[in-house]
Amino acid sequence: MLEVKETFQERMKRVTAWLGKTCVTQAVQDLIVRSSYEELANLFYRHAIGDWGLVADDDWQANNEALNNSGRVISSYLFAGVKIWIITEANREYTTALLPSEY
């Protein structure tokens, strides 16, 4: 049996497909100069694999249920020392990184 190993790019595409189009607000874009695109991409990846970051336990459970019920999914992380949210809309068309104050 031949084992086919997927490339990192193929794995990222497969894992993040349910996120839809990824977007950032201007405030998060401004934070990139204090951090990096790679760190932000890592947070989108964590969101995609179900690591919801700093959310409360009840929100963690709600996110897990939303994956099966087509609900909105929200995660929270520190990015450049600032709390950000990453939200995937219920219709899975968009996933946006934003500051909580922008919600």
N, C-alpha and C positions, 0 to 999 in steps of 0.2 A: 504494500500500500504506500502510495506516494503522499507525503505530508507537504502541504503547501503552506508556507509561512507568509502571512500578510505583512506588508511594510507598515511602518509607523503611520504614514499618511493614509493608507487604506484603513487601518484600524481607527484612526481619528475620524475619518469620514463615516465609517459604520457606526461608531459609538455616538457621534454627535448628530446623526441624521434627524433625530426626533426634535431637535432644537429649532428647526426652521431657519429663518434668516437671523443671524446674530447681529445685534446693534449695541452701541454704547451712547450714552448721553454725553453732552459736551463736558459736563463736570467730571465724568469718569475719564473721558479723553484727556482732560487737563491733568489728571493724576498719573497718566502714563509717563510723563516726563520725570516723575519722582520714582518710578518703578520701571516696568518694561512691558512690551506687548506679550512676551513669553509668559510672564507671571499672570497676566490677565487671561491669556489663552488657557493656562493651567486651571484657573478658576472656572472657566466655561467647561473644561473637561471634567473637573470634579462634579459640577452640576449635572453634566450629562450621564455620569456613572452612578448618580444617586448619593453622592456625598454632599449633603445639604449644608454643611458648614456649621455656622453658629446659631441656627434656628432652635427654638424650644422643642422639647420632645413631642408636644402635641402637633406642632407644625411639621415636624419630621414625619410623623405618622400620616398627617393629612397629605403631604407630598407623595408618600408611597401609595396612598389610596388614589390620588389624582392621576397617577401614571396609568392605572387601570380604568379609571372613570372619565378620562379626558378632562380633567380639571386643571386649573392653573397651578404651576409649581414655582415655589420661591425658595431661594437659598440665600445665605448671608455669609460674607467673608470679610476679612481685613485685606485691603489692597492699598499699598503705599501708606499704611498706617491709618487708613480711613475705612469705616464700615461701608460696604456696598451690598446691594441686593442684586441677584440675578433672577429674573422672572421669565418663565416660559408661559406664554398665553395658552389658554385652554384649547384653542384651535391649532396649536403647534406651529403657527405661521411665523412667529417671532419669539426670540429670546433676547432680553435687553438687560444690560448692566447699567445700574443707576444708583444714585445716592438715595437713602430712605426719604430724605426731605423732598425728593423730586416725584415721589409717588402720588 
